[in-house]
Amino acid sequence: MNRSTELSVISDKVRTTRDSRARVIVLSGLGGVGKTAAVLEWAHRHIERFTEGQLYVDLADYRRPGGVELAEVLGGFLRALGVGEAYVPSSFPERAALFRSRTLAQRLLVVLENADQAAQVRPLIPGSADSVVLVTSRRRLGGLITEGAEFVDVAPLNVSDSKLLITRMLPETHTRNQDAVSDLAELCGGFPLALCIAGAQLAVHKQWSIPRLVRYLTGDRQRLDRLSFDGEDGVRSMFDAAYCTLPVTAQRMYRLLGLHPSNRFSLEAASATVGITVADADEVLDALLTANLLEELGDDYYQFHDLVRIHARAMAEQDESVDARNSARLRMAEWYATAAAVADRAVMGNGRWRLGSHTPRASDPVFDKQSAMAWFLGEQANLLGAVHEAWRQESFTTVWSLCESLWAYYYNMKVYSDWIETHQLGTLAAHRCENGPAEARIRNQLARAYIELRDFQSADEQLTAAVSVADEDIRSLAVVHESRGLLFGALQRFAESEESLRRARELNVQLGSERGVVIQTYQLGDMLVRAGRTADGLRTLTEAMTDAERIKDDMCAAKVRIALGSAYEHLCRFKDARMVLVPAVRSTRQSKLPVKEAQALEILVRIARQEGDRALLLDSARRLVELYETTGSPLVNVARSLLEGESP
């Protein structure tokens, strides 16, 4: 595709002498006109310019009914820049401020696709004048002129360039008739996607000539107005032509995948949606790839072009019954529920109490902890869509059980917007099922999101409702009282926090859950220390330490040791603090828990300074620098300055 003009314009605008702000270039034009291709081509040609790397996001993946979830976009950018999860702020303003400061001295390329408002772009502009932001949009986004933005209009290819693209794609025997090539170029309206599909059809159907294809495309057929680009109905015709030449099985696959929540899906999700085996789905998807109706992303993942997906969905509405469409959507939602249940177990272990039932099957995905978290991250938009589809199909058990499994992802990655949105439906779904314990469970998980966001009133409302629907289920009440204890602790209502945590511990004793008892004892002791009752907290933490060692739960023991070390520090019992913190550092390092290891080392640094132990101070500070650099902690400069001050 010849976009040399646009590429040159981008380069000229980037080179222009400007003030101390990052360069912002907005490429605007109709959907399918080639904006993304131009941006990616420019990025590829200038990759060496951006020494700190490139950040990419398709804002359409984060678009919700209320707008784009920019907090989640910023969270992803901060993680890509090396900021550890524990140091990614929960609020949007804090994330925006950290992104700005984090990028002040960096040379970055930021690509923002499918922006539809200037406000979606502003928080994602790096702080460095050496950075460049390339934005694609169907709108011009004139509001960005206040950010010094430059604008590039990306028009459809002219007939000459369209003919050149066709000539490059097809053998000479097809393109000798230049009048027919011109007719095809005009019919495709200059949209590269339409031109590529035309070329693919002629490549697959070698017996067709260009005049034959032109006659087919200009036939009097029903068209879909929403696939029309301001009268450019050649694009719509081309999609119909591609669809009609597919085998019957591929047509059905195409239609039903148009119902998928996003344009990106896996081979397994495709097979479940259509209701065929993975092997058969692999073969049918190949037909869509050959017709250029699908893009292969690698690792058995595929993606529709936005316009292709619209057409596929329209074909489903046209050629599939309502029952058939609903059945496909339900199969899809149930597959995501199954996969999420497997991923949840990989992340959280089998010992976690769960209400949702899942019987392992040979066809289940295979995850370890790392791959499960990567799957959750990659499927975020589809998981949200699956919850909504299950709700629309009134598969309420699927809704709440999927929410239960999503705890592993939302709690660890702090995806607050999706967490709240899905769990609000989950509570309603469990209520529709008249399943009190399930409703209590999901309300409790929802409350934990509100606690972390410091929306304490909403958290209290959810926990109050959870108690009322728990049906005296002891496990449900135990987790709700635990969350109440954490809520009251965050509010510094320590007496009420103590009462709730003690109640949660009593319920775990009744259940015979030794691990639950250890966790509640540890949380109680930690709260007592924060409440200023250090001696009481120390006794409680010592009890938790004894129990954690007895049940051989190394991670619980490490958490208790860190809390104990903090308590001993407050009491100036530095020798005792060392005795618990050193093994805590060792076990957290072995288990690859850098945030917990850093917590233990931070206390050791303070103790070393108090005692004048220079060797311990230097050793702990060096390791803290390594951990902070690895996790992206904003405290890394503090640790470095500490080292510099102690160095000879």
C-alpha positions as MATLAB code, in Angstrom:
seq = 'MNRSTELSVISDKVRTTRDSRARVIVLSGLGGVGKTAAVLEWAHRHIERFTEGQLYVDLADYRRPGGVELAEVLGGFLRALGVGEAYVPSSFPERAALFRSRTLAQRLLVVLENADQAAQVRPLIPGSADSVVLVTSRRRLGGLITEGAEFVDVAPLNVSDSKLLITRMLPETHTRNQDAVSDLAELCGGFPLALCIAGAQLAVHKQWSIPRLVRYLTGDRQRLDRLSFDGEDGVRSMFDAAYCTLPVTAQRMYRLLGLHPSNRFSLEAASATVGITVADADEVLDALLTANLLEELGDDYYQFHDLVRIHARAMAEQDESVDARNSARLRMAEWYATAAAVADRAVMGNGRWRLGSHTPRASDPVFDKQSAMAWFLGEQANLLGAVHEAWRQESFTTVWSLCESLWAYYYNMKVYSDWIETHQLGTLAAHRCENGPAEARIRNQLARAYIELRDFQSADEQLTAAVSVADEDIRSLAVVHESRGLLFGALQRFAESEESLRRARELNVQLGSERGVVIQTYQLGDMLVRAGRTADGLRTLTEAMTDAERIKDDMCAAKVRIALGSAYEHLCRFKDARMVLVPAVRSTRQSKLPVKEAQALEILVRIARQEGDRALLLDSARRLVELYETTGSPLVNVARSLLEGESP';
ca = [
       0.000    0.000    0.000;
       1.417    3.377   -1.012;
       1.188    5.689    2.000;
       4.476    7.487    1.342;
       2.787   10.875    1.537;
       1.296   10.250    4.962;
       4.548    8.717    6.250;
       6.514   11.747    5.094;
       4.024   14.109    6.699;
       4.327   12.287   10.023;
       8.122   12.470    9.869;
       8.040   16.173    9.010;
       5.731   16.948   11.911;
       7.870   14.934   14.329;
      11.024   16.792   13.237;
       9.439   20.220   13.583;
      11.017   22.275   16.379;
       8.488   22.521   19.172;
       8.174   23.438   22.846;
       8.924   21.049   25.711;
       5.876   18.854   25.084;
       5.691   15.438   23.456;
       4.744   15.436   19.762;
       1.120   14.390   19.228;
       0.098   13.358   15.696;
      -3.542   12.490   15.008;
      -4.326   10.379   11.943;
      -8.018   10.644   11.193;
     -10.122    9.029    8.509;
     -12.858    6.539    7.814;
     -12.771    3.050    9.259;
     -10.799    0.616    7.140;
      -8.966    3.363    5.268;
      -5.505    2.289    6.419;
      -4.733    4.534    9.397;
      -3.354    1.702   11.496;
      -1.210    0.364    8.673;
       0.343    3.803    8.171;
       1.059    4.211   11.888;
       2.618    0.772   12.239;
       4.721    1.273    9.116;
       6.083    4.553   10.480;
       6.739    2.969   13.875;
       8.607    0.087   12.257;
      10.793    2.430   10.220;
      11.707    4.546   13.259;
      11.912    1.922   15.996;
      15.547    2.779   16.790;
      14.579    6.374   17.621;
      12.626    5.366   20.731;
      15.239    4.008   23.100;
      12.785    3.390   25.943;
      10.411    1.391   23.750;
       6.863    1.627   22.456;
       3.464    1.542   24.143;
       0.369    0.447   22.235;
      -3.299    0.324   23.111;
      -6.531   -0.093   21.184;
      -8.907    2.116   23.160;
     -11.851    0.206   21.719;
     -10.893   -2.698   24.011;
     -11.443   -0.445   27.038;
     -14.607    1.274   25.861;
     -17.591    0.790   28.183;
     -21.072    2.331   28.133;
     -19.782    5.165   30.337;
     -16.684    5.849   28.250;
     -13.127    4.538   27.971;
     -11.638    3.092   31.174;
      -8.496    5.212   31.091;
      -7.461    4.068   34.564;
      -7.071    0.539   33.233;
      -5.125    1.780   30.204;
      -2.779    3.704   32.476;
      -2.398    0.650   34.690;
      -1.293   -1.390   31.698;
       1.153    1.320   30.582;
       2.678    1.592   34.052;
       3.185   -2.156   34.219;
       4.782   -2.130   30.769;
       7.137    0.595   32.026;
       8.274   -1.670   34.848;
       6.085   -0.457   37.712;
       5.263   -3.442   39.910;
       1.630   -4.294   40.575;
       1.933   -3.400   44.254;
       3.008    0.126   43.284;
       0.336    0.867   40.683;
      -2.037    3.351   42.362;
      -5.731    2.481   42.524;
      -7.146    5.862   41.508;
      -7.133    7.415   38.040;
      -5.557   10.755   39.080;
      -2.699    8.976   40.870;
      -2.078    6.668   37.900;
      -2.062    9.648   35.515;
       0.375   11.551   37.723;
       2.700    8.549   38.058;
       2.655    7.948   34.288;
       3.525   11.569   33.649;
       6.423   11.553   36.117;
       7.617    8.094   35.080;
       7.988    9.229   31.446;
       9.639   12.604   32.058;
      13.088   11.440   30.982;
      12.112    8.714   28.528;
      12.035    8.596   24.736;
       8.833    6.681   23.962;
       6.488    6.045   21.070;
       2.872    5.779   22.196;
       0.301    4.459   19.707;
      -3.356    5.055   20.629;
      -5.852    3.422   18.304;
      -9.553    4.208   17.963;
      -9.737    7.319   20.113;
     -13.028    9.132   19.736;
     -12.542   12.021   22.173;
      -9.625   14.319   22.924;
     -10.081   13.623   26.651;
      -9.142    9.989   26.056;
      -5.725   11.024   24.727;
      -4.558   13.718   27.146;
      -3.767   11.504   30.183;
      -1.788    9.123   27.936;
       0.691   11.714   26.657;
       4.184   11.099   28.117;
       5.957   13.839   30.017;
       9.041   13.812   27.799;
       9.525   16.200   24.887;
      11.458   13.419   23.153;
       8.370   11.202   22.976;
       5.868   10.888   20.135;
       2.179    9.993   20.356;
       0.432    8.658   17.254;
      -3.360    8.617   17.485;
      -5.810    7.009   15.061;
      -9.416    8.109   15.061;
     -12.462    8.279   12.871;
     -12.806   11.828   14.152;
     -10.330   14.666   13.818;
     -10.128   15.301   17.589;
      -9.659   19.027   17.164;
      -9.718   19.461   20.945;
      -6.151   18.164   21.019;
      -4.930   21.383   19.454;
      -4.473   22.607   23.035;
      -1.851   19.878   23.425;
      -0.031   21.139   20.329;
      -1.313   18.244   18.246;
      -0.727   18.023   14.509;
      -3.338   16.440   12.242;
      -3.003   14.135    9.262;
      -6.071   13.289    7.195;
      -5.865    9.736    5.852;
      -8.046    9.545    2.757;
      -8.906    6.440    0.726;
      -6.316    5.501   -1.861;
      -6.732    7.189   -5.204;
      -7.465    5.064   -8.272;
      -3.831    5.052   -9.329;
      -2.589    3.763   -5.976;
      -5.469    1.290   -5.738;
      -4.563   -0.094   -9.159;
      -0.940   -0.356   -8.070;
      -1.961   -2.380   -5.010;
      -4.114   -4.699   -7.134;
      -1.293   -5.154   -9.630;
       1.131   -6.108   -6.860;
      -1.287   -8.673   -5.419;
      -2.345  -10.440   -8.616;
      -0.499  -12.223  -11.395;
      -0.034  -10.420  -14.688;
      -2.629  -12.617  -16.404;
      -5.327  -11.005  -14.247;
      -4.243   -7.408  -14.646;
      -3.721   -7.096  -18.377;
      -7.199   -5.628  -18.717;
      -6.440   -2.230  -17.148;
      -9.987   -0.974  -17.688;
     -11.270   -3.839  -15.517;
      -8.590   -3.114  -12.910;
      -9.760    0.504  -12.838;
     -13.379   -0.639  -12.408;
     -12.401   -2.853   -9.470;
     -10.324   -0.088   -7.874;
     -13.244    2.338   -8.120;
     -15.680   -0.243   -6.788;
     -13.506   -0.821   -3.704;
     -13.609    2.879   -2.954;
      -9.907    3.095   -2.141;
     -10.236    1.072    1.064;
      -7.178   -1.181    1.423;
      -9.134   -3.916    3.231;
     -11.634   -4.171    0.383;
      -8.828   -4.274   -2.174;
      -7.071   -7.058   -0.267;
     -10.246   -9.114   -0.024;
     -10.785   -8.700   -3.769;
      -7.280   -9.902   -4.426;
      -7.781  -12.872   -2.111;
     -10.972  -13.905   -3.888;
      -9.283  -13.825   -7.266;
      -6.313  -15.737   -5.852;
      -8.573  -18.453   -4.440;
     -10.932  -18.613   -7.446;
      -8.398  -18.701  -10.222;
     -11.117  -19.322  -12.811;
     -12.592  -15.895  -12.091;
     -11.457  -12.879  -14.055;
     -11.545   -9.326  -12.739;
     -14.563   -8.501  -14.961;
     -16.336  -11.557  -13.476;
     -15.690  -10.314   -9.960;
     -16.755   -6.781  -10.875;
     -20.049   -8.097  -12.281;
     -20.613  -10.117   -9.109;
     -19.959   -7.151   -6.851;
     -22.197   -4.789   -8.771;
     -25.129   -7.204   -8.766;
     -28.436   -6.135   -7.266;
     -28.231   -7.639   -3.783;
     -29.390   -6.646   -0.338;
     -26.821   -4.527    1.409;
     -26.278   -3.588    5.061;
     -26.465    0.139    5.587;
     -24.244    0.064    8.647;
     -21.364   -1.313    6.545;
     -21.635    1.722    4.277;
     -18.917    4.347    4.622;
     -20.646    7.563    3.698;
     -21.870    6.057    0.449;
     -18.791    3.918   -0.228;
     -20.896    0.812   -0.720;
     -18.096   -0.999   -2.559;
     -16.744   -2.043    0.850;
     -20.088   -3.573    1.743;
     -20.240   -5.407   -1.580;
     -16.778   -6.827   -1.086;
     -17.634   -8.318    2.289;
     -20.706   -9.962    0.809;
     -18.632  -11.363   -2.045;
     -16.078  -12.823    0.355;
     -18.788  -14.348    2.519;
     -20.744  -15.896   -0.335;
     -17.719  -17.729   -1.690;
     -16.924  -19.421    1.638;
     -17.736  -23.101    2.215;
     -20.956  -23.626    4.168;
     -19.098  -24.620    7.343;
     -16.921  -21.528    7.132;
     -19.946  -19.314    6.566;
     -21.492  -20.629    9.785;
     -18.227  -20.143   11.678;
     -17.980  -16.604   10.321;
     -21.543  -15.735   11.316;
     -21.345  -17.093   14.845;
     -17.938  -15.607   15.589;
     -19.485  -12.261   14.759;
     -21.404  -12.695   18.025;
     -18.202  -12.933   20.066;
     -17.749  -10.136   22.652;
     -14.639   -8.741   20.952;
     -12.878   -9.129   17.633;
     -10.072  -11.212   19.225;
     -10.618  -14.844   20.168;
      -8.793  -18.134   20.629;
      -9.152  -21.349   18.674;
     -10.774  -22.993   21.719;
     -13.271  -20.161   22.168;
     -14.156  -20.374   18.464;
     -14.746  -24.123   18.641;
     -16.954  -23.731   21.733;
     -18.976  -20.884   20.225;
     -19.724  -22.864   17.076;
     -20.113  -26.183   18.904;
     -17.517  -28.204   16.967;
     -14.250  -29.884   17.897;
     -11.028  -27.914   18.140;
      -9.590  -29.869   15.198;
     -12.594  -29.069   13.009;
     -12.531  -25.433   14.094;
      -8.852  -25.192   13.164;
      -9.655  -26.385    9.652;
     -12.621  -24.059    9.197;
     -10.712  -21.038   10.503;
      -8.095  -21.713    7.857;
     -10.752  -21.055    5.203;
     -11.440  -17.652    6.770;
      -7.721  -16.901    6.835;
      -7.398  -17.797    3.166;
     -10.245  -15.436    2.302;
      -8.502  -12.624    4.267;
     -11.540  -12.327    6.509;
      -9.463  -13.165    9.571;
      -6.024  -12.264   10.884;
      -3.858  -14.845   12.648;
      -2.177  -13.404   15.738;
      -0.153  -16.465   16.745;
      -0.516  -18.906   19.658;
      -3.885  -20.031   18.245;
      -5.419  -16.556   18.501;
      -7.279  -14.774   15.724;
      -8.730  -11.351   15.096;
     -11.447   -9.882   12.921;
     -10.965   -6.493   11.350;
     -13.578   -4.232   12.923;
     -15.547   -3.944    9.694;
     -15.414   -7.666    9.045;
     -16.808   -8.350   12.503;
     -19.692   -5.962   11.880;
     -20.469   -7.781    8.655;
     -20.201  -11.200   10.323;
     -22.640  -10.170   13.039;
     -25.039   -8.837   10.428;
     -24.879  -12.156    8.597;
     -25.699  -13.956   11.848;
     -28.747  -11.781   12.348;
     -29.759  -12.406    8.766;
     -29.097  -16.156    8.440;
     -29.286  -17.585   11.989;
     -32.445  -17.973   14.042;
     -32.757  -16.221   17.388;
     -32.441  -19.568   19.165;
     -29.288  -20.446   17.220;
     -27.694  -17.080   18.046;
     -28.584  -17.384   21.714;
     -27.239  -20.935   21.883;
     -23.915  -19.822   20.393;
     -23.626  -16.954   22.852;
     -24.367  -19.258   25.763;
     -21.805  -21.842   24.626;
     -19.264  -19.051   24.415;
     -20.048  -17.728   27.911;
     -19.938  -21.202   29.428;
     -16.560  -21.874   27.826;
     -15.118  -18.723   29.368;
     -16.610  -19.707   32.727;
     -14.899  -23.096   32.505;
     -11.554  -21.643   31.440;
     -11.726  -19.004   34.194;
     -12.415  -21.694   36.793;
      -9.306  -23.599   35.675;
      -7.199  -20.422   35.650;
      -8.487  -19.479   39.104;
      -7.301  -22.800   40.518;
      -3.911  -22.383   38.896;
      -3.472  -18.965   40.519;
      -5.104  -19.482   43.915;
      -4.624  -23.223   44.430;
      -7.186  -25.908   45.128;
      -7.389  -25.061   48.821;
      -9.445  -21.921   48.271;
     -13.088  -22.287   49.267;
     -15.316  -22.130   46.190;
     -19.048  -22.423   45.702;
     -18.906  -22.860   41.937;
     -18.615  -26.472   40.846;
     -16.198  -27.501   38.125;
     -15.440  -31.081   37.180;
     -12.038  -31.275   35.463;
     -12.147  -32.530   31.871;
      -9.465  -33.554   29.403;
     -10.492  -30.671   27.128;
      -9.880  -28.026   29.814;
      -7.119  -25.475   29.198;
      -3.816  -26.208   30.932;
      -2.356  -23.409   33.043;
       0.357  -22.781   35.545;
       0.168  -19.670   37.722;
       2.067  -17.467   35.281;
       0.209  -18.561   32.153;
      -3.139  -18.333   33.970;
      -2.525  -14.696   34.878;
      -1.401  -14.000   31.311;
      -4.611  -15.605   30.029;
      -6.752  -13.495   32.351;
      -4.958  -10.371   31.160;
      -5.335  -11.192   27.469;
      -8.985  -12.178   27.799;
     -10.113   -9.259   29.956;
     -12.540   -7.803   27.401;
     -13.943  -11.224   26.513;
     -14.463  -12.191   30.159;
     -16.423   -9.005   30.748;
     -18.430   -9.737   27.618;
     -19.025  -13.339   28.717;
     -20.555  -12.171   31.995;
     -22.907   -9.866   30.104;
     -23.822  -12.574   27.573;
     -24.573  -15.083   30.316;
     -26.750  -12.469   32.002;
     -28.654  -11.765   28.786;
     -29.199  -15.505   28.293;
     -30.450  -15.725   31.904;
     -27.769  -18.277   32.732;
     -27.489  -16.829   36.208;
     -25.392  -19.621   37.709;
     -22.815  -19.022   34.974;
     -22.783  -15.318   35.843;
     -22.059  -15.637   39.548;
     -19.695  -18.600   39.228;
     -17.686  -16.716   36.595;
     -17.489  -13.749   38.962;
     -16.216  -16.031   41.716;
     -13.422  -17.280   39.447;
     -12.511  -13.756   38.330;
     -11.443  -12.932   41.897;
      -8.023  -14.446   41.107;
      -7.509  -11.835   38.382;
      -9.305   -8.779   39.685;
      -7.831   -8.994   43.207;
      -4.265   -9.466   41.992;
      -4.347   -7.011   39.079;
      -6.750   -4.429   40.559;
      -9.021   -4.167   37.521;
     -11.532   -2.156   39.497;
     -13.914   -1.055   36.742;
     -14.527   -4.594   35.435;
     -14.472   -5.982   38.978;
     -17.349   -3.769   40.036;
     -19.299   -4.069   36.778;
     -19.243   -7.875   36.710;
     -19.903   -8.314   40.406;
     -22.897   -6.021   40.386;
     -24.429   -8.420   37.863;
     -23.110  -11.366   39.864;
     -24.973  -10.358   43.003;
     -28.200   -9.990   41.038;
     -27.629  -13.338   39.317;
     -27.053  -15.177   42.602;
     -30.194  -13.527   43.974;
     -32.172  -14.745   40.939;
     -30.876  -18.246   41.691;
     -32.061  -17.830   45.305;
     -28.578  -18.926   46.344;
     -27.884  -17.004   49.538;
     -24.307  -18.208   50.111;
     -23.388  -17.397   46.493;
     -24.899  -13.928   46.774;
     -23.025  -13.357   50.025;
     -19.820  -14.572   48.388;
     -20.064  -12.214   45.409;
     -21.176   -9.282   47.550;
     -18.158   -9.879   49.761;
     -15.814   -9.871   46.752;
     -17.472   -6.675   45.525;
     -17.017   -5.092   48.946;
     -13.277   -5.799   48.852;
     -13.012   -3.727   45.661;
     -14.840   -0.861   47.356;
     -12.564   -1.103   50.411;
      -9.454   -0.808   48.237;
     -10.993    2.160   46.434;
     -11.814    3.651   49.849;
     -15.502    3.755   49.009;
     -16.309    2.634   52.509;
     -20.037    3.368   52.360;
     -20.540    1.085   49.359;
     -18.403   -1.595   50.985;
     -20.489   -1.432   54.142;
     -23.715   -1.684   52.148;
     -22.499   -4.806   50.364;
     -21.297   -6.485   53.552;
     -24.538   -5.675   55.387;
     -26.529   -7.212   52.535;
     -24.171  -10.211   52.469;
     -24.865  -11.000   56.109;
     -28.621  -10.830   55.531;
     -28.559  -13.331   52.645;
     -25.918  -15.742   53.934;
     -28.604  -18.088   55.315;
     -26.431  -18.719   58.387;
     -23.872  -20.383   56.137;
     -20.772  -20.445   58.311;
     -18.230  -20.124   55.498;
     -20.072  -17.160   54.034;
     -20.287  -15.456   57.391;
     -16.604  -16.115   58.061;
     -15.425  -14.312   54.913;
     -17.895  -11.464   55.438;
     -16.728  -10.890   59.015;
     -13.131  -10.954   57.776;
     -13.944   -8.200   55.271;
     -15.797   -6.238   57.937;
     -12.673   -6.400   60.063;
     -10.587   -5.045   57.197;
     -13.167   -2.311   56.519;
     -13.239   -1.179   60.137;
      -9.444   -1.318   60.268;
      -9.209    0.960   57.209;
     -11.587    3.342   58.996;
      -9.415    3.116   62.139;
     -12.428    1.831   64.043;
     -10.160   -0.644   65.744;
     -12.557   -1.936   68.418;
     -15.098   -2.947   65.755;
     -12.302   -4.352   63.598;
     -11.125   -6.519   66.454;
     -14.636   -7.777   67.129;
     -15.202   -8.733   63.472;
     -11.819  -10.447   63.059;
     -12.308  -12.407   66.280;
     -15.741  -13.495   65.050;
     -14.242  -14.578   61.712;
     -11.620  -16.607   63.571;
     -14.251  -18.289   65.738;
     -16.198  -19.308   62.642;
     -13.058  -20.771   61.068;
     -12.505  -22.759   64.262;
     -16.035  -24.158   63.904;
     -15.295  -25.050   60.282;
     -12.079  -26.800   61.219;
     -10.173  -24.561   58.754;
      -6.687  -24.364   60.226;
      -5.438  -22.095   57.492;
      -8.421  -19.791   57.987;
      -7.677  -19.617   61.692;
      -4.045  -18.701   61.014;
      -5.046  -15.966   58.553;
      -7.577  -14.445   60.944;
      -5.135  -14.597   63.858;
      -2.465  -12.909   61.730;
      -4.868  -10.181   60.547;
      -6.027   -9.623   64.110;
      -2.470   -9.288   65.396;
      -1.500   -6.920   62.587;
      -4.546   -4.751   63.299;
      -3.696   -4.604   67.017;
      -0.197   -3.384   66.206;
      -1.599   -0.677   63.907;
      -4.043    0.280   66.671;
      -1.115    0.973   68.987;
      -1.651   -2.136   71.126;
       1.764   -3.472   70.242;
       2.131   -5.907   73.145;
      -1.315   -7.464   72.488;
      -0.565   -7.616   68.788;
       2.767   -9.294   69.477;
       1.154  -12.032   71.548;
      -1.447  -12.645   68.850;
       1.129  -12.709   66.069;
       3.278  -15.147   68.048;
       0.247  -17.437   68.274;
      -0.284  -17.127   64.505;
       3.399  -17.906   63.929;
       3.188  -21.090   65.981;
       0.080  -22.259   64.115;
       1.494  -21.375   60.669;
       4.616  -23.430   61.349;
       2.520  -26.301   62.678;
       0.411  -26.549   59.501;
       3.528  -25.933   57.361;
       2.085  -22.977   55.450;
       5.272  -21.170   54.422;
       3.588  -18.148   52.889;
       1.375  -17.508   55.890;
       4.440  -17.916   58.097;
       6.370  -15.339   56.044;
       3.559  -12.800   56.313;
       3.359  -13.346   60.072;
       7.135  -12.978   60.458;
       7.053   -9.604   58.698;
       4.243   -8.390   60.963;
       6.150   -9.733   63.976;
       9.288   -7.927   62.857;
       7.364   -4.667   62.707;
       5.960   -5.246   66.197;
       9.398   -6.047   67.637;
      10.770   -2.894   66.006;
       8.141   -0.778   67.768;
       9.199   -2.377   71.054;
      12.902   -1.789   70.245;
      13.494   -5.549   70.466;
      15.853   -5.454   67.507;
      17.470   -8.835   68.073;
      14.058  -10.548   68.073;
      13.083   -8.611   64.959;
      16.155   -9.876   63.123;
      15.388  -13.452   64.110;
      11.986  -13.374   62.368;
      12.825  -11.064   59.478;
      15.883  -12.897   58.141;
      13.948  -16.144   57.482;
      11.075  -14.041   56.083;
      13.469  -12.501   53.556;
      14.785  -15.938   52.651;
      11.375  -17.583   52.146;
       9.863  -14.686   50.205;
      12.925  -14.574   47.953;
      12.657  -18.304   47.266;
       8.935  -17.961   46.508;
       9.541  -14.972   44.189;
       7.415  -12.535   46.202;
       9.413   -9.312   45.731;
       6.917   -7.009   47.422;
       6.849   -9.098   50.599;
      10.647   -9.470   50.564;
      10.964   -5.693   50.253;
       8.644   -5.185   53.228;
      10.917   -7.344   55.399;
      14.077   -5.624   54.138;
      12.653   -2.163   54.789;
      12.281   -3.043   58.469;
      15.794   -4.518   58.543;
      17.190   -1.283   57.091;
      15.578    0.744   59.864;
      16.870   -1.654   62.505;
      20.384   -1.552   61.027;
      20.378    2.241   61.188;
      19.172    2.180   64.785;
      21.911   -0.251   65.794;
      24.606    1.217   63.576;
      25.057   -2.110   61.788;
      26.615   -0.876   58.554;
      27.040   -4.342   57.023;
      23.357   -5.210   57.472;
      22.345   -1.789   56.199;
      24.397   -2.042   53.006;
      23.384   -5.638   52.313;
      19.671   -4.892   52.820;
      19.787   -1.612   50.870;
      21.550   -3.234   47.890;
      18.874   -5.904   47.707;
      16.139   -3.276   48.059;
      17.533   -1.408   45.058;
      17.372   -4.644   43.028;
      13.795   -5.327   44.122;
      12.615   -1.764   43.566;
      14.145   -1.735   40.095;
      12.492   -5.065   39.296;
       9.051   -4.063   40.561;
       9.162   -0.438   39.441;
       8.825    0.940   42.949;
       8.975    4.744   43.207;
      11.168    4.203   46.302;
      14.139    3.080   44.227;
      15.821    6.495   44.417;
      15.446    6.518   48.207;
      17.218    3.167   48.410;
      19.941    4.359   46.033;
      20.558    7.511   48.068;
      20.789    5.378   51.185;
      23.483    3.264   49.553;
      25.364    6.338   48.344;
      25.301    7.847   51.822;
      26.769    4.720   53.403;
      29.355    3.963   50.736;
      32.987    4.730   51.705;
];
